[in-house]
Amino acid sequence: MSDKKFALVTGCGEGGIGHALSSHLVDQGYSVISTLLPDEKEEHLLAKGIKVTRTDVTKDESVLELKDTVESITNGKLDMLINNAGIAYTMPAVDTDVRMVEKMYAVNVFGPMRMVHHLHRMIIACKGKIVNIGSIGGITPYVYGSTYNGSKAALVHWGATLRIEMLPFGVQVVNVISGEVGTNILKNDNFRTLPAGSVFSPVIDQFEAHVRRTPDTITPDAYATGVVKEITKARPKSWFWFGKQTTMIWSMHTFLPHTFWDWLFYGMFKFQKLEGAVKKDGVEKEQSQKPSVATNGVQP
């Protein structure tokens, strides 16, 4: 039992990052416990000999049940916790439905916090690792992703602080800054459209094309290959950038002024069209508000 290494991965639906990470950890000799929601299939995990739990990271009682399960399997130790569960929400910041954001933060931010709160003693027991799956969205102000970007920024900054606090206990904390990976997270968000009367209505076609896009990605398997190779090292990088566009994003974020993104995304998201519509609307309103003039030059 003492030589066996145990890993726990959240958010392991079929075809996603968690699924791929779990599979590659098994290949590296880990005994893996993966979480699914009640309605998700489990055969893709069971086929690899992975133990499955039905866990909702947004609920304390569910995570406490998970804690009991993990303790019974691992004899109270956990070598690696990977906080992977996440959802997306795409919408202009001014059109944000805060209820949707609260749901997203409950998974993307409070979920990892809850997992660490309840499971940290098992990780400390074997001087293990906590791995947070972040995103380039948490680094760059990607348009229409303000709230998702904020959730990932919160996750990695919390993780950076957690890393310092865990140093006395010999626990390592890794922030993975992920590039575009071909999963269902965007597909689950591609039905969105702008609310009626949105100030972004002049570019509604561009918005809908954005949420329905097929980005240039790497496969979950390729992503997991690189990430697992890094996080299973004795001393992994504290910040590990991996996936499509991460080298370019890192370089721009590091060496260019942060207002560079204003220029880049302004053009990328066709905001010249929006600005033109705003100016045209302003002129039309100004014209409509001018008083009419009688033919004799006397204002009626």
C-alpha positions, 0 to 999 in steps of 0.5 A: 500500500505504501508504494502505491501512488493515488491521484484524484481528478475532477470533471472526467466526462468522456472525451474531456481533459479529465478523462485524458489526464486520468487515463495517462496517470494510470499509464504512469502507474497511479491508482486513479479516482475520477469524479463524474456527475450523476448523469454522466457515463462511466464506461470510458473510465472503468475500462482503464481500471479507474475508480469512479465517484459521483461528485458535485464539487459545488456541494459540501456534502458531496465532497465530504462523501468523496473524502470518505471514499478516498480515505477508504481506498487510499488509507488516508493519503493522496499524492495528487489532486487535479482540480479540472472540473469547469464550465464556460459562459460566453457573453459580453460583460454588460449583458452578463446574467449574474446567476449564470456566473454564480453557477460557473464560479461555483464550479470553476473557483469554489469547487477547487477551494472546497476540494482543497479544504476538505482533502488537504490533510490527505495531500499533506500526509504524503507531501503530494501535489495540487494541480489546478487546470487554468486557461490562457483566458485567465491571462488575456482579456479574451472578448466575450469571455470576461466572466470565464476569464475572471474565474480562471484568473481567480483560480490561478491567483488563488493557486499561486497563494496556496502554493506559498502557504503549502510550502511548509508542509512539503505540498507542491501546487502547480498552475497549468495555463492551458491553451485551446483543447478540443473538448465539449466545453465550448460546444456546451456554450454554443447555443448562446445569443445576445439578449434583446436590445443589447448594445452589441446587437450591431455585431450579433452575427460576429458574436454568434459566429464566435460562440459556434466557432471551431477553434484550432486545438490540440486533442485532449490526449495530446494535452494530457501527454504533456501535462502528465509528463510535467506534473509527475516530475519530482519538481514540476514547474509551478506555472506550466503553460501548455496547449495551442497558442500558449507560447505566443500568449506567454510572449505577448503577456510577458514582453508587450504592454497589456493594452496591446490586447485592446488593439488586437481584440478590437480588430479581431472581433470587428469592433470597427463595425460596432463603433460605426454603428454607435456613431451612426446611431448618435448622429441619427438621435442628434438629428431627430432631436433638432427643433424643426425650422419654419420657412420664414426662419422663425422657430415655431 
